[in-house]
Amino acid sequence: MKDKTIKIEELFLSPYAKKSVDTVGRLKKEKPCSMRTEFQRDRDRIIHSKSFRRLKNKTQVFISPEGDNYRTRLTHTLTVAQVARSIARALSLNEDLTEAIALGHDLGHTPFGHSGERILSGLNGKGFYHNVQSGRVVDFLENNGKGLNLTREVVDGIINHKVSLTQHTLEARAVSLADRIAYVNHDIDDAIESGFIKKSDLPKDAIDILGETSSKRINTMIYSIYVNSEGKNKVEMEDEVWKQTDELRNFLFERVYFSPVIKQEEERAKKMITSLYEYYKSNVDKLPPFYKGLLDTNDIDTVLCDYVSGMSDRYAINKFKEIFIPMKWKM
């Protein structure tokens, strides 16, 4: 089965794609799998990890939303994987590598979305970056401190998935663009669903060029990448499509991400995360055994970021209640 996949890669992938036989390998050598390529093994390890399962209860934009239709960090991740695979398929890139990077790119994300990331970054003097933390999760924290021992190509793509960073494979670049495509479009949907904005508020030039619905805009963006990158050693949108995609992103920052309502919710999240952070910093003996063990080789702020960033929204809220809210007594 693996030999068949390797043969297909050799025959049909672009000369610019990363073939599984050309992987740099893992930090710790392992016996090869008889059925799966190395990138397929990485994808499976990520899907079966605890960090991946926790994404279902981590916020995307709206903190602890009431409705079931709002995106979570897990649904965002799955959307990124779908868009990234579409890009990879169109450009004859390695879909297995692309999917593995996409599924792992947000494993280190905080509870309460980017609000949680900003809060932790302010508490830790060295800063906190969810992409770097995602690399720490797969290399070190998962599997009870053993890590997932992923291939270097997957880890590189995870750490460098932000569009502003440098990706070292075209598959990683496909994921970075897919991430932007996914959150720009589904965050617009959620903002409209919540009543934050109306369709008529969206920038007219962007809508005229990209499309009136999320599905049309996603198709436009992916097709733009295809026509601009097919047969070339790059993965990029056409300039005008990228400009209008960026216009939608700027609109979201102005009208949604930094809106008064979201900032108010962020203040509540800040009180919770700050209280938990400071509590455990003053009571390290209260940390779970695994995290107490990390103190042997890591400073306290690194360990606190490991613990708090790994929490789901629900877990953080319940832990805050457990520590700071007086219990009910029956007479």
C-alpha positions, 0 to 999 in steps of 0.5 A, a space after each residue: 500500500 505504501 509503495 503504491 502511494 510512493 509510486 503515485 507521488 513519483 508519477 503525478 506530483 509537481 516537481 516542486 512538491 515534497 515527496 514523502 520519500 524525500 522527508 528530512 525525517 524525525 528527531 528520533 528515528 523510528 521503524 518505517 510503517 509498512 502501510 503508510 508514508 511518513 506524512 500519513 503517519 503524522 496526520 494520524 498521530 495528530 488526529 489521535 492526540 489529546 490536543 486535537 480533541 480539545 480544539 472542539 471546546 476552544 473558541 474561534 472568535 465569540 467567547 462561549 457562544 450560545 448557539 451550536 452553529 458558531 465555529 470552534 477552533 476544531 471546525 476552523 481546523 477542519 475547514 483549513 484542512 479542506 481548503 488546503 487540500 483543495 489547493 494542494 490537489 489543484 497544484 499537484 502538491 503532497 496532500 498528505 503533508 498539507 493535511 498533516 500541517 493543517 490539522 496540527 497548525 492550531 494545537 497550541 492555541 489558547 482558550 478564548 481565541 486570540 484574546 487568550 493569546 494576547 492575555 497570555 503574551 502579556 502575562 509571560 515576559 517572553 511573550 506567547 505565540 500560538 504557532 510556536 506553542 503548537 510546535 512545542 505541543 507536538 515536539 514535547 508536550 503531547 504523549 506525556 512529554 514524549 511528543 509526537 515525533 513528527 517529521 520536520 516538514 510537518 513541524 516546520 509548517 505548523 510553526 510557520 503557518 502565519 502568512 507573515 512567516 517563511 514556509 519551507 515547502 509549498 505545502 506549508 504555504 498552501 496551509 498558511 493561505 488556507 488559514 487566511 481564506 478559512 477564517 476571513 470567510 467563516 468569521 464573516 459568517 459568524 459575525 453576520 449570524 450574531 448580528 455584529 454586522 450585516 451583509 451590506 456592511 461588507 466592503 463593496 469592492 471586495 464583494 464585487 471581486 470575490 463574491 457575495 457568499 463565503 462559498 463563492 469567495 473561497 472558490 475565487 481565492 482558491 482558483 486565483 491561487 491555481 491560475 497564479 501558481 500552476 507549474 511554478 515554484 510558488 503558492 500565491 493569489 493574484 495581486 488583486 484577489 489578495 488585496 481584496 482578501 486583505 481588505 475583508 480581513 482589515 474590515 473584520 479587525 475594525 468591526 468585529 475582532 476589536 469591537 466594544 462587545 468583543 473587547 468587553 468579553 476579552 476583559 472577562 476572559 482576562 480576569 479569568 486567565 490572569 487569576 488562574 495564572 497568578 494562582 498557580 504561580 503562587 501555588 505551584 504545588 496545585 499544578 497537575 503532576 505532569 506540569 509540576 514535573 516540567 518545572 525540573 527543566 522549564 521556568 515557571 512562566 513557560 510551564 504556566 503557559 503550557 498548562 493554561 494554553 492547553 485548557 479548553 474554554 469550558 475547562 478554564 471556566 470550571 477551574 476558575 469557578 472551582 478555585 475562586 467561586 464559593 461553594 454552595 452549602 445546604 442547611 
